[in-house]
Amino acid sequence: MTNIAKIKDIDWVLFICVFLLATVGFVMQFSVAGGSFTPWAIKHGIRFLLAILLMFTIAIIDIRFWYKWAWIFFAFSILLLIYVEFFGHIGMGAKRWIDLKIFKLQPSELVKIFLILALAKYYTSISQYKISSFKSVFFMLVVLLIPAGLVYRQPDLGTAILIILGGLSVAFLAGLSWKWILSGISLIALVVPSVLSLVLRPYQQKRITTFLDPESDPLGKGYHIIQSKIAIGSGGMTGQGLVQGRQTQLGFLPENHTDFIFTVIAEELGFIGSMSVLLLILFILYKILIISHNVYSAFAKLVVMGMGITFFLYVLINVGMVMGLFPVVGVPLPLISYGGTVMITTMVGFGFIQNMWVHRRIENPSVDIEYY
């Protein structure tokens, strides 16, 4: 199949939905800046256009290339995390970025993508009965905990959790036995409460206690979520209008262009606007589910579902966070929140979803065969 034919085989409905979601992000970045395209909207739009090119490039490259080099890409992302540990750019008290001058790369975002690719290859290269063996489970946990541990040290608890959940979702979809899943849940329930005080930093512990009772520290750790709830409630049914949100425009809502962008949507576009955005996201997830059902290879199914679950977790945690349902852990809303690496890695994820769809007729990407 030629590259032109592959472009035609792209799922254009999914692409249009992704484009619309990024457009919402562009409009909201314009609004939070007080009706100005600078400093965020223009950069957001340019990054998205460049990310589209990256998405198409990933989509048309033969699936067998990604299968062959999956572990190499994952290993490279781990090396980037190690580089950050020693030479990373420090911002807002955390060392998470590599300064590329054009933008600051956050390797932890890349790890989530390539982890899914590597685990998908691993689980499709072993027999089904070995998936739940002790050796396989131990290997999977090591693969998860190495990047999660490096990311936690940055510190970035939210992304570390997403890495673990994304990897576990691939293992579950591959057919991990319920005995391991239930044992893991039981172990977490028994151990986590007693080790949280040892693992979590003081400010992370404060986030949890403040999440349970934000009014206990209204001018400190509880400030973000209190202001977010006020903004969401003041939006009503139809919102206060673009560039008209009082909490946003008067500066009461911190991080309104990144982590709390959904709060801005709720305040300025109201219940109707915020629900419209969530319905668009829900339709994107539906399309991802349909694609996973219609690709032929187990590798493609795991990659599509793994990328889809990662996207879903981003949305779930961000929206739940700004509504006070989860602690504030600094997870952005994909394609809407401002951020270069998140934009690029989200589109890389959609590039892999499109790649699996374009090459959906390949039943075994480990075998070099012609399928047209």
Secondary structure, DSSP 4 states (H G I P E B T S, - for coil): --HHHHHHTS-HHHHHHHHHHHHHHHHHHHHHTTS-STTTHHHHHHHHHHHHHHHHHHHHS-HHHHHHTHHHHHHHHHHHHHHHHHHPEEETTEEEEEE-SSSEE-HHHHHHHHHHHHHHHHHHSS-GGGTTSHHHHHHHHHHHHHHHHHHHTTT-HHHHHHHHHHHHHHHHHHT--HHHHHHHHHHHHHHHHHHHHHHS-HHHHHHHHHHH-GGGSTTTTTHHHHHHHHHHHHHTTT-S-TT--HHHHTT-STTTTTTTHHHHHHHHHHHHHHHHHHHHHHHHHHHHHHHHHH--SHHHHHHHHHHHHHHHHHHHHHHHHHTTSS-------TTTS--HHHHHHHHHHHHHHHHHHHTTT-S-TTS-----
